[in-house]
């Protein structure tokens, strides 16, 4: 097998072992286990908690002490072993700690898989900018494949989704030991402070009002990024309680319908250079926020039968909502920060969105749903999605008025080429 194909295989499995349960764990917790929104929100927040500090810690280990491919393999094996335990858990309090352990092992493997691919491609004299994107897109395909498999085999809300992910994760961990060696580069100075090693120097960017606003808005939008992953499948599955929708296509194949979101994500990535050159970073970020409003609004008014077109359209819009902010935000950091702290600043951006923001969104959304939108055990999904849409609209309006950034076509063109 060629080097490129081996990396494609790694990328495919990297996200397969996440996609097998991420979108459907909500259905598992709500429908199979009968737990509350607050309990599920706490469980889902473990993704954010682990994103705050684990990538930095494992990055230091891979940079100084241990081959990246070996660390990557061990993390996946431990992740798989923890997932094997999930089906035996019967309390939300215990599952919180079990999923937290799984996420502490899994979340750093996302950045490690990128680093491994970069290193192997460079060591084989291959063009990283040209070769990596086609490799990475297979990760999204792996995520979609896992969603389809769990749905078509009837395992989307059962314990088997965790067994599927666990077995494949352990297999990926073993496979990673056969990859070309990626030894520590030891680029971190031995006398570097702990703050420098963890990339905390970038926090001084909060000293400028423009960067502070950017990171604050990143956190607020980050609170919305995982909401449809948390509740999307449960929302569609709950329609089976209504006789008119019980056997509809959208209910029977809810996970497959939602996988359109990931398909859209791969397509909108291709459109980003055009939009950035024409409209600039701020407008593209604003487009993303408006797209989040539409994402939630279409869910609010859609249904799995006659209104299925709205659900599908919501999934199509997701590609713009997710990609346009993450990539344009990353480019904003790239073009406005000093080269000495640029990597740390990128880490801070991810920390604010996928860490603090996602944690707030996970915890608060569960509490809000329990408090305002549950009657006799039934959730008012129309009002839930509408409240999320209003939240995203408020952020979009505030961002449009408060965040000032002038479009520089030459600056953008230099980066996207």
KAGIPE-V304954 format. One line per field, one symbol per residue. ss: DSSP state (H for helix, E for strand, C for the rest). psi: psi as a letter, one per 20 degrees, with the letter a starting at -180 (. if undefined). A space follows every 10 residues. Layout:
ss: ???
psi: ???
//
This chain:
ss: CCHHHHHHHH HHHHHHHHHC CCCCHHHHHH HHCCCCHHHH HHHHCHHHHH HHHHHHHHHH HHHHCCCHHH HHHHHHHHHH HHHHHHCCCC CHHHHHHHHH HHHHHHHHHH HHHHHHHHHH HHHCCCCHHH HHHHHHHHHH HHHHHHHHHH HHCCCCCCCH HHHHHHHHHH HHHHHHCCCC CCCCCCCCCC CCCHHHHCCH HHHHHHHCHH HHHHHHHHHH HHHHHCHHHH HHHHHHHHHH HCCCCCCCHH HHCHHHHHCH HHHHHHHHHH HHHHHHHHHC HHHHHHHHHH HHHHHHHHHH HCCCCCCHHH HHHHHHHHHH HHHHHHHHHH HHHHHHCCHH HHHHHHHHHH HHHHHHHHHH HHHHHHHHHH HHCEECCEEC HHHHHHHHHH HHHHHHHHHH HHCCCCCCHH HHHHHHC
psi: prgghhhggg gghgigighh ighjhghggg gghkrrhhgh hgghihgggh ighghgghgg ghhhhqphhg ggggghgggg hghhhghipj qhgghghghg gghhhggiig hhhggggggg gghjkqoghh hgghghhigh hggggggggh ghjkjhkrhh hhgghgghgh gggghhiiqq pmrphlipqh jqrhgghjki hiiihiiphg hggghghggg hhhihjghhg ighgghhiii iohhihkqgh ghlghgghih ghghghhhhh iggghghhhr gghhhhhggh hhghghghhh irrjdhjhhh gghghghhgg ggghggghgh hgghijqqhh jgghhhhhgh ghfiegghgg gggggggggh hikppkippn hghghhhhgg ghgggggggh hhoppppnhg gghhgi.
//
